[in-house]
Amino acid sequence: MNIELQAKREELKAISAGYRVLVKEGAINSINEGLAKYYASQGHTTLKSYRRWKADGYQVRKGSKALLMWGEPKNIKHQDKEPPKENEDEGKADFYPVAYVFSNLQVDKM
């Protein structure tokens, strides 16, 4: 993992830390829901990937910086990994990728 991506993951982890507690308390359903509310408080009310905006007839403005969210969890297959024991959580993901999204404030109609 390159240094820039690692820095973005650490930034996202720091922002997400407070939302992890809210998920445990049941105040929100997911960390991404909390992140969406955080971005909405800054005016970013509609979040989509670059491809989704493009498909909907919008162009992301040149120089716009993507907002960070967590992507779909991935289970990484390790060749030397033992199968989970009975009391282990079999559905737990090994890796959460960083998803890059853009908001309604960063696009123009084509």
Summary of the structure (lengths in Angstrom):
residues: 110
radius of gyration: 16.9
end to end distance: 35.0
largest distance: 54.0
contacts: 234
relative contact order: 0.19
helix: 38%
strand: 18%
